[in-house]
């Protein structure tokens, strides 16, 4: 029995006798406030525990022989679909578009409403020896002499249709996926697919080709949570001028690892922009170029969740701290109220 008596000396939570406990209105108010604060903090800590966070790691990119998907969705409000073409050129000078590539062109009215769609199924691989990343090679004088005398009724009808579309304010939205080799290169959207003589008949000169455009989406792979594609929503509208837009893109290979261990291979990128205004003596035609290069470093983004022990530790800290603070506040309020009550009683007695 003596041993149990000595064990009671270690009790850190002694109980006061019931007749010594006194419940007050101030204590009830403090208790309600304390409970509300503790519930709020508990919900916040639970949300903090359930929310995942990301950890970034960098390593050397060792991938080889894979294709690079390019997702495009761009509107040209001042150019009809009949004159627009999409070309992709890699670092070796090979002009190629994968046969499995899916590119669509949507005809748009002046108000941006869809009129019709055209599937670009006539894109084929071409070799251009000594090809440079410049638009001037697409419209040289030799091509002009080659095609100048081959215009037939079909070409004249196309010229008439395009002129009518331009006068009606017809535009075009180009969207789809380009699958290119995983090497540096560029793709561009322009009127380079036209015979230069036909283009001259339609526009009356390169300075009258308006390559104003709105980039709705440009990405190099599937999107992951938190990704930011810097060109999405970009609008470049030209008034009374023309020229070539060049976007220099640095692609960073990226792997996103979900909490479920699922791995999503994709790419993020940074970009700088350059605009070259057309001059009277320029032989090139306006275009929108996207010149890309790949970084040798790959970024791994991994989702993680905080440990349950960490959650318990923070929960005990905030709830215990709140309980202790409300207890101190209750004692201070009780003493202040008691002091004020005593002073009033003494004043009434003295009278």
JOJOQUI-V541453 format. One record per backbone hydrogen bond with DSSP energy under -1.0 kcal/mol. CO is the residue of the C=O (numbers start at 1). NH is the residue of the N-H. Records with the same first field share a line. If there is no record, write none. Layout:
BEGIN
CO=NH + NH
END
This chain:
BEGIN
1=5
2=6
3=7
4=8
7=10
8=11
17=20
18=21
24=28
25=29
26=30
27=31
28=32
29=33
30=34
31=35
32=36
33=37
34=38
35=39
36=40
37=41
38=42
39=43
40=44
41=45
42=46
43=47
44=48
45=49
46=50
47=51
53=304
55=302
57=300
59=298
68=180
70=178
71=219
72=176
73=216 + 217
74=174
75=214
76=172
80=83
85=190
87=188
88=96
89=186
90=93
94=90
95=126
98=101
102=177
103=120
104=175
105=118
106=173
107=115
108=171
109=112
113=109
116=107
118=105
119=121
126=95
128=131
132=134
135=138
140=144
141=145
142=146
143=147
144=148
147=150
152=156
153=157
154=158
155=159
156=160
157=161
158=162
159=163
160=164
161=165
162=166
163=167
164=168
165=170
166=169
171=108
172=76
173=106
174=74
175=104
176=72
177=102
178=70
180=68
181=183
184=91
185=292
186=89
187=290
188=87
189=288
190=85
191=194
195=199
196=200
197=201
198=202
199=203
200=204
205=208
206=209
213=236
214=75
215=233
217=73
219=71
224=227
229=232
231=234
234=215
236=213
242=278
244=276
245=289
246=274
247=291
248=272
249=293
250=270
251=295
252=268
253=299
254=266
255=301
256=264
257=303
258=261
262=258
264=256
266=254
268=252
270=250
272=248
274=246
276=244
279=282
287=245
288=189
289=247
290=187
291=249
292=185
293=251
296=61
298=59
299=255
300=57
301=257
302=55
304=53
307=311
308=312
309=313
310=314
311=315
312=316
313=317
314=318
315=319
316=320
317=321
318=322
319=323
320=324
321=325
322=326
323=327
324=328
325=329
326=330
327=331
328=332
329=333
330=334
331=335
332=336
333=337
334=338
335=339
336=340
337=341
338=342
339=343
340=344
341=345
342=346
343=347
344=348
345=349
346=350
347=351
END
